[in-house]
Amino acid sequence: MIDQLPVPGYVAFHFVFVLPAIAVLGIAVHRRPSSNAVAGIGLLAVIAVVYTTPWDNYLVARGVWHYGAGTVTARIGHAPVGEYAFILLQPVLTGLWLHALGPAIDDEVSVAWRRRAVGVAFWLAVTAVGGLLVTTGAGYYLGAILAWTAPVLALQWGVGGPALLRHRRLVGLAVLAPTAYLWIVDRIAIGLGLWELSPAFTTGLAVPVLGLPVEEAVFFALTNLLVVQGIVLFHWVLEVVAAGTVADGFDALVPVGVIARWR
């Protein structure tokens, strides 16, 4: 049924599916405005554009996916303007949802070096898996996603793993809803022919029932995790600074034995 509908432009698609969702969330949170919330979302949006642009352009140039006829009106580099718009809008959408949940981020500083190490080791292992997959044909896109997102997730855990663990319920809820929504939106876009993944660079596996390529599912899950954890850590750092426990926070980033030798 979807593939029988007329194909909209990339930018027009945002006006139908992305911007209305952002508007609804914006209205939902407008009664509790916070300059820190705006700053956190804005910072993550800027980081997303800077970090994603080279990766995205390279994959488009490589032919990992292509866009439907008539869906692109202008490009910057290899990527359409609509692509940059989405890179900017996704952190706004996810960040507003996180803010709508009313997060209460604490200022607790925990050494818990082993917990940090486990988180870092896990995401570095995922990075290694991604590096192996990019050497294959069908696993290339999935590997590119893992190798691109996992190092940053490892960094986030190295900085504030215990804080992320304490707020794991908030992180989970904040990731779940935007990810599910964007899965549906992406499936509609693929069905309409806005873009199509190359079978040469993808596994051909899909999410049951939804029919979304597994690569796209992983992409939205991990990028939303990056956004949510980034914003949570942003607020955690602000709380630590406000509480005057910056020195303790430094201790938490370095193994206790090293601190002892320095002192």
C-alpha positions in Angstrom: 0.0 0.0 0.0 2.7 2.5 0.9 4.6 2.0 -2.3 1.5 3.0 -4.3 1.5 6.5 -2.7 3.1 9.5 -4.4 6.7 10.1 -3.4 7.2 13.4 -1.4 10.4 15.4 -1.4 12.9 14.8 1.4 12.3 18.2 3.1 8.5 17.8 2.7 8.7 14.5 4.5 10.1 16.4 7.6 7.1 18.7 7.5 4.8 15.7 7.7 6.5 13.4 10.2 9.4 15.1 12.1 8.5 18.7 12.6 4.9 18.0 13.9 6.3 15.6 16.5 8.8 18.2 17.6 6.0 20.8 17.8 3.9 18.5 20.0 6.8 17.8 22.3 7.7 21.5 22.4 4.2 22.4 23.5 4.3 19.6 26.1 7.4 21.0 27.8 7.0 24.7 27.3 5.5 25.2 30.8 8.8 24.2 32.4 11.4 26.0 30.3 15.0 25.5 31.2 18.0 27.2 29.7 20.1 24.2 30.6 17.7 21.9 28.7 17.9 24.2 25.6 21.7 24.3 25.9 22.0 20.5 26.2 19.8 19.8 23.2 21.5 22.5 21.2 25.0 21.3 22.1 24.1 17.7 21.1 22.5 18.9 17.8 25.7 20.8 16.9 27.9 17.8 17.8 25.6 15.5 15.8 26.0 17.6 12.6 29.7 18.0 13.0 30.3 14.3 13.7 27.8 12.8 11.3 28.4 14.9 8.2 31.7 13.3 7.1 30.4 9.8 7.8 27.1 10.3 6.1 28.7 11.9 3.0 31.2 9.1 2.6 28.5 6.4 2.8 26.3 8.3 0.2 29.3 8.7 -2.1 30.1 5.0 -1.6 26.6 4.0 -2.7 25.5 2.5 0.5 22.1 4.1 -0.2 20.6 6.3 -2.8 17.6 8.6 -3.0 14.5 8.3 -5.1 14.0 10.3 -8.3 12.7 13.8 -7.6 13.1 13.5 -3.8 16.2 15.7 -3.6 16.2 19.4 -4.6 19.6 20.4 -3.4 22.8 18.9 -2.0 25.7 20.0 0.1 28.6 17.7 -0.8 27.1 14.3 -1.5 24.2 14.5 0.9 20.8 16.2 0.4 19.9 19.3 2.4 17.1 17.2 3.9 19.7 14.8 5.3 21.4 17.6 7.2 18.0 18.8 8.4 17.3 15.4 9.8 20.7 15.1 11.5 19.9 18.4 13.2 16.3 17.6 14.0 16.8 14.1 15.5 18.6 15.3 18.6 15.9 18.0 19.1 13.1 15.4 18.8 14.8 12.9 21.2 16.0 15.7 23.6 12.5 17.2 23.9 11.1 13.7 24.7 13.8 13.3 27.4 12.9 16.7 28.8 9.2 15.8 28.7 10.0 12.8 31.0 11.0 15.4 33.6 14.5 14.0 34.3 15.9 14.6 37.8 19.7 14.2 37.4 21.6 13.8 40.6 25.0 15.2 41.5 26.4 12.0 42.9 30.0 11.2 42.0 31.0 7.6 42.2 34.5 6.2 41.6 33.1 2.8 40.5 36.1 2.4 38.1 35.3 -1.2 37.3 31.8 -0.3 36.1 33.3 2.3 33.9 35.8 -0.2 32.6 33.1 -2.8 31.8 31.1 -0.2 29.8 34.1 1.0 28.0 35.3 -2.5 27.2 31.9 -3.5 25.9 31.6 -0.6 23.5 35.2 -1.0 22.3 34.3 -4.6 21.6 31.3 -3.4 19.6 33.7 -1.1 17.7 36.0 -4.0 16.9 33.0 -6.0 15.6 32.1 -3.0 13.4 35.6 -2.8 12.1 35.4 -6.5 11.1 32.0 -6.1 9.4 33.2 -3.2 7.2 35.6 -5.6 5.6 32.7 -7.7 4.3 30.3 -6.8 1.6 26.9 -7.5 3.1 28.0 -6.3 6.6 29.5 -3.1 5.4 26.7 -0.7 6.4 26.0 -2.4 9.8 29.8 -2.3 10.5 30.0 1.3 9.6 27.2 2.1 12.0 28.9 0.2 14.9 32.4 1.5 14.2 31.1 5.1 14.1 28.8 5.1 17.1 30.4 2.7 19.6 33.7 4.7 20.2 31.6 7.6 21.4 29.4 5.4 23.6 32.6 4.1 25.1 33.8 7.6 25.8 30.5 8.5 27.4 30.8 5.5 29.7 34.4 6.4 30.5 33.3 9.8 31.6 30.1 9.0 33.4 29.3 5.3 33.4 28.1 5.2 37.0 25.8 8.2 36.4 24.4 6.5 33.3 23.9 3.3 35.3 22.0 5.1 38.1 19.8 6.8 35.5 19.4 3.7 33.4 15.5 3.7 33.6 15.4 7.2 32.4 17.9 6.5 29.6 15.9 3.4 28.5 12.5 5.3 28.4 14.1 8.2 26.7 15.6 6.0 23.9 12.7 3.7 23.4 9.9 6.0 22.3 11.8 8.1 19.8 13.5 5.0 18.4 10.2 3.3 17.8 8.7 6.4 16.2 11.7 6.8 13.9 11.6 3.2 13.0 8.0 3.6 11.8 8.8 6.9 10.0 11.9 5.4 8.3 9.9 2.3 7.2 7.3 4.6 5.6 10.1 6.6 3.9 11.6 3.5 2.4 8.2 2.2 1.4 7.5 5.6 -0.4 10.9 5.3 -2.2 12.5 8.4 -0.6 15.7 6.3 -0.2 16.8 2.7 -0.8 19.6 0.7 0.7 22.1 -1.0 -1.6 21.8 -4.8 -1.4 25.6 -5.0 -2.0 26.3 -3.3 1.4 23.5 -4.7 3.6 22.6 -8.0 5.2 19.0 -8.2 3.8 17.8 -8.9 7.4 14.7 -7.0 8.6 12.9 -6.3 11.9 10.0 -8.8 12.1 6.5 -7.4 11.4 7.8 -3.9 10.6 10.0 -4.9 7.8 12.6 -2.3 8.5 16.2 -3.2 7.5 18.1 -4.2 10.6 20.8 -1.7 9.8 18.3 1.2 10.0 16.9 -0.2 13.3 20.4 -0.3 14.8 21.2 3.1 13.5 18.3 4.8 15.2 18.7 2.8 18.4 22.3 3.7 18.8 22.1 7.4 17.6 19.2 8.0 20.1 21.3 6.3 22.8 24.1 8.7 22.0 21.8 11.7 22.2 20.1 10.6 25.5 23.3 9.7 27.2 25.0 12.8 26.0 22.2 15.0 27.4 22.1 13.1 30.7 25.8 13.5 31.1 25.6 17.2 30.3 23.1 17.7 33.1 25.0 15.5 35.4 28.2 17.6 34.9 26.2 20.8 35.6 24.8 19.3 38.8 28.3 18.2 39.9 29.6 21.7 39.3 26.7 23.4 41.0 27.2 21.1 44.0 30.8 22.0 44.3 32.0 18.5 43.9 34.2 19.1 40.8 37.3 17.8 42.6 35.5 14.6 43.6 34.3 14.3 40.0 37.9 14.4 38.9 38.7 11.6 41.3 35.9 9.6 39.8 37.5 9.7 36.4 40.8 8.3 37.5 41.6 5.1 39.3 42.0 5.6 43.0 45.5 4.2 43.0 46.7 6.8 40.5 45.1 9.6 42.5 46.9 8.3 45.6 50.2 8.4 43.9 49.6 11.9 42.6 48.9 13.1 46.1 
